[in-house]
């Protein structure tokens, strides 16, 4: 058995997971959940919601904000025109 698997919860996950759990875990609009076996002899699993990945300018800004050193602004040069 795999150590980790991924499960997708759709927006209409009522039949699979309770609404209160989806609301608390931030999956009311759907998302990904990590599934891990507990190995307790009862075939139990542990479900952990994965945080959504930020995309676009917001995600890029978050990546730059965790840089260990500041990003220096380079000096622009002018292009010759014809």
C-alpha positions in Angstrom: 0.0 0.0 0.0 1.1 3.5 -0.7 2.2 5.8 2.1 0.3 8.7 0.7 -2.5 9.0 -1.8 -4.6 12.0 -3.0 -8.4 12.2 -3.1 -10.3 14.9 -4.9 -13.5 16.2 -3.2 -15.9 17.8 -5.7 -18.2 20.8 -5.0 -21.1 18.4 -4.6 -19.4 16.2 -2.0 -22.5 15.8 0.2 -22.8 12.1 -0.3 -19.1 11.5 0.5 -18.2 13.8 3.4 -20.4 15.7 5.9 -21.0 19.4 5.2 -19.7 20.5 8.6 -16.4 18.8 8.0 -16.0 20.3 4.5 -16.8 23.8 5.8 -14.3 23.5 8.7 -11.5 22.1 6.5 -12.1 24.7 3.8 -13.3 22.3 1.2 -16.9 23.6 0.8 -16.0 24.5 -2.9 -14.0 21.2 -3.4 -10.3 20.5 -3.2 -7.7 17.9 -2.6 -7.2 15.7 0.5 -4.2 13.6 1.5 -5.1 10.1 2.5 -2.7 8.1 4.7 -3.2 4.6 6.2 -3.2 4.5 10.0 -1.9 0.9 10.3 -3.9 0.3 13.4 -5.3 -3.1 12.4 -8.8 -1.6 11.7 -8.0 -0.3 8.1 -8.4 3.3 9.4 -7.3 6.3 7.2 -6.2 9.8 8.1 -7.6 12.6 5.9 -5.7 15.9 5.7 -6.9 18.7 3.5 -4.2 20.1 1.2 -4.0 23.9 1.1 -5.0 25.4 -2.3 -2.2 26.6 -4.4 -2.2 30.3 -5.1 -1.7 31.1 -8.8 -1.1 34.2 -10.8 0.4 37.4 -9.3 -0.7 36.5 -5.8 1.1 33.2 -5.8 4.2 34.8 -7.4 4.2 37.5 -4.7 4.0 34.8 -2.0 7.0 33.0 -3.5 9.0 36.2 -3.6 8.1 37.1 0.0 9.8 34.0 1.4 13.1 34.7 -0.4 16.1 34.8 2.0 17.6 37.9 0.5 15.8 41.0 -1.0 15.5 41.1 -4.8 17.4 44.1 -6.2 15.8 46.2 -8.9 18.1 46.3 -11.9 18.9 49.5 -13.6 17.1 49.8 -17.0 18.9 50.7 -20.1 17.4 52.5 -23.1 17.2 50.8 -26.4 18.4 52.6 -29.6 15.6 53.7 -31.9 15.8 53.9 -35.7 
